[in-house]
Amino acid sequence: MKREPWQIAAARFCVENSEKGFKKEDLFKFINNTYSVNNQQMEYFFEEEIFSPPGRKFSRNDVAGVWVPPLDLVSKVTDYDELN
């Protein structure tokens, strides 16, 4: 069975942990446990998908030290699952 791309796995982690929120460090740890991804690539993913997603005028902030994914990220995971 082929693994899903690390970006989808990262997005899925964010979505699955959206009720309680997640820490950036926990997301990076999750990805590093399964994939060999450069830290700079993970930083870019976090910046583009969580902190300052496309179409937003202002960047987002964490709430009490945790993040929740923007709705666009939920849609990307759903779209990926439906295409498969």
C-alpha positions in Angstrom: 0.0 0.0 0.0 1.3 3.4 -1.0 1.7 6.0 1.7 -0.1 9.3 1.3 2.1 12.4 0.7 3.5 13.8 3.8 1.6 17.1 3.2 -1.7 15.2 3.3 -0.6 13.3 6.4 0.3 16.6 8.1 -3.1 18.1 7.1 -4.9 15.0 8.3 -3.1 15.3 11.7 -4.2 18.9 12.0 -7.8 18.0 11.1 -8.0 15.0 13.4 -6.7 17.1 16.3 -8.8 20.2 15.6 -11.2 19.8 18.6 -8.5 20.2 21.2 -6.0 21.9 18.9 -2.4 20.9 18.3 1.1 22.4 18.9 3.4 23.0 16.0 6.0 20.9 17.7 3.6 17.9 17.9 2.8 18.2 14.2 6.5 18.2 13.3 7.2 15.3 15.6 4.3 13.3 14.0 5.7 13.9 10.5 9.3 13.1 11.5 8.1 9.8 13.0 6.8 8.6 9.6 8.5 10.6 6.9 11.9 12.0 6.1 11.1 15.6 5.6 13.4 18.5 5.8 12.5 20.9 8.7 12.4 23.8 6.3 9.8 22.1 4.2 7.7 21.6 7.3 8.1 25.2 8.2 6.9 26.2 4.7 3.9 23.9 5.1 3.0 25.4 8.5 3.4 28.9 7.2 1.4 28.4 4.1 -1.4 26.1 5.4 -1.8 27.0 9.1 -0.3 30.4 10.0 -1.0 32.4 6.8 -3.3 30.3 4.5 -4.1 31.5 1.0 -6.8 34.1 0.7 -6.3 35.6 4.1 -5.4 39.2 4.5 -3.9 38.7 8.0 -2.0 35.8 9.5 -3.7 33.6 12.2 -2.7 33.3 15.8 -2.6 30.3 18.1 -5.1 30.1 20.9 -3.6 29.3 24.3 -0.6 27.8 22.6 -2.5 25.5 20.3 -3.6 25.8 16.6 -6.7 24.7 14.8 -6.7 24.1 11.1 -8.4 26.5 8.7 -11.4 25.2 6.9 -9.5 25.0 3.6 -7.2 22.4 5.1 -10.2 20.3 6.1 -11.4 20.5 2.5 -8.1 19.4 1.1 -8.1 16.3 3.2 -11.7 15.5 2.2 -10.9 16.1 -1.5 -7.9 13.8 -1.3 -9.9 11.1 0.3 -12.7 11.4 -2.2 -10.3 11.3 -5.1 -8.8 8.1 -3.8 
